[in-house]
Amino acid sequence: MMGPLTIDASVFLNAFNPGEDGHEISKELLARLQRMGVPLNAPSLLLAELAAAIRRGLDNPDLARQFARAISHLPHLTLIPLDELLAQQAVDAAALYQLRGSDAVYAAVAQRFACPLITLDKQQHDRVRAVLKTYYPADLLLEI
């Protein structure tokens, strides 16, 4: 079985939105990972990011909450709380790799659990690849 992965909110949102480029790839990747029982680690921040993006994009607070709740119940997803230690690791990642705040939190989770980071964010992908294995969804889908 494949080891744990950290998946950025961009992949979940892409899988959710059929109007986005790469939607089918992200959707298939997440479905395949669930079928395979691959452990997923993500910061608890994921849920707020998902709800915020859906609320802003679709102006539907109920759908935003429902989607975040559904993701929180995925059977192989572990949400990692943003405690003081993880926050400091994110500070270091932000400072060292010039990452935005939320991107640094995902990088810190991936580093903590020594697992690859899956993202659609080119800047995040490219800036941490020297210290983390990074994938775009399409690349990982080809490997599994």
C-alpha positions in Angstrom: 0.0 0.0 0.0 1.1 3.5 -0.7 2.3 5.6 2.3 0.5 8.7 3.6 0.0 11.8 1.5 -0.7 15.4 2.2 -3.3 16.9 -0.2 -3.8 20.6 -0.5 -7.2 22.2 -0.6 -6.7 23.1 -4.3 -7.1 19.4 -5.2 -10.3 18.9 -3.3 -11.8 22.1 -4.7 -10.7 21.1 -8.2 -12.4 17.8 -7.8 -15.5 19.5 -6.5 -15.8 22.0 -9.4 -16.7 20.4 -12.8 -16.0 23.7 -14.5 -12.3 23.8 -13.7 -9.5 22.5 -15.8 -8.3 19.1 -14.5 -11.5 18.4 -12.6 -11.8 14.8 -13.8 -8.1 14.1 -12.9 -8.4 15.5 -9.4 -11.7 13.7 -8.9 -10.3 10.4 -10.1 -7.2 10.7 -8.0 -9.2 11.3 -4.8 -11.5 8.4 -5.6 -8.7 6.1 -6.4 -6.8 7.0 -3.2 -9.9 6.3 -1.2 -10.5 3.0 -2.9 -6.9 2.1 -2.2 -7.2 3.2 1.5 -4.2 5.5 1.2 -3.8 7.5 4.4 -4.2 11.3 3.9 -2.9 13.9 6.3 -4.1 17.5 6.0 -4.1 20.4 8.4 -7.5 21.1 10.0 -7.2 24.4 8.2 -8.4 22.4 5.1 -12.0 22.6 6.2 -12.1 26.3 6.6 -10.3 26.8 3.2 -12.9 24.6 1.5 -15.9 26.2 3.0 -14.5 29.7 2.3 -13.8 28.9 -1.4 -17.2 27.4 -1.9 -19.0 30.2 -0.1 -17.1 32.9 -2.1 -17.5 31.0 -5.4 -21.1 29.8 -5.2 -22.5 32.1 -2.6 -24.0 29.1 -0.8 -23.2 28.9 2.9 -25.1 25.6 3.4 -23.2 23.9 0.5 -20.0 25.3 1.9 -20.6 23.7 5.3 -21.9 20.4 3.8 -18.9 20.0 1.6 -16.4 20.7 4.4 -18.3 18.3 6.7 -18.3 15.6 4.0 -14.6 15.9 3.5 -14.0 15.8 7.3 -15.7 12.4 7.3 -13.5 10.8 4.6 -12.5 7.4 6.1 -8.7 7.7 5.5 -8.3 11.4 6.2 -6.6 12.6 9.4 -6.9 16.3 10.1 -3.9 17.6 11.9 -4.6 20.4 14.4 -2.7 23.6 14.0 -1.0 23.5 17.4 1.9 25.7 18.5 4.5 23.3 17.1 2.9 23.0 13.7 2.5 26.7 13.6 6.2 27.2 14.2 7.0 24.6 11.5 4.7 26.6 9.2 6.5 29.8 10.1 9.8 28.2 9.2 8.4 26.9 5.9 7.0 30.3 5.0 10.2 32.0 5.8 12.5 29.5 4.1 10.5 28.8 0.9 8.6 32.1 0.5 5.2 30.4 0.9 1.8 32.0 1.6 0.6 31.2 5.1 -1.9 28.4 4.3 0.6 26.8 1.8 3.2 26.8 4.6 0.8 24.9 6.9 0.4 22.2 4.3 4.1 22.0 3.7 4.7 21.7 7.5 2.2 18.8 7.7 3.9 17.0 4.8 7.3 17.6 6.4 6.1 16.4 9.9 4.8 13.1 8.4 7.5 12.8 5.8 5.0 12.4 3.0 4.5 13.8 -0.5 2.5 17.0 -1.0 -0.1 16.9 -3.7 -1.2 20.3 -5.0 -2.3 22.3 -8.0 -0.5 25.4 -6.8 2.6 25.8 -9.0 4.3 28.2 -6.6 3.8 25.8 -3.6 4.8 22.8 -5.7 8.0 24.4 -7.0 9.2 26.1 -3.9 9.1 23.1 -1.6 10.2 20.4 -4.0 13.8 20.7 -2.8 12.8 19.4 0.6 9.5 17.5 -0.1 8.4 15.1 -2.8 5.7 17.1 -4.6 3.1 16.0 -7.2 0.4 17.5 -9.3 -2.6 15.3 -9.4 -2.1 14.1 -12.9 1.5 13.1 -12.2 0.5 11.1 -9.1 -2.4 9.5 -11.0 0.2 8.2 -13.5 2.2 6.6 -10.7 -0.5 4.7 -9.0 
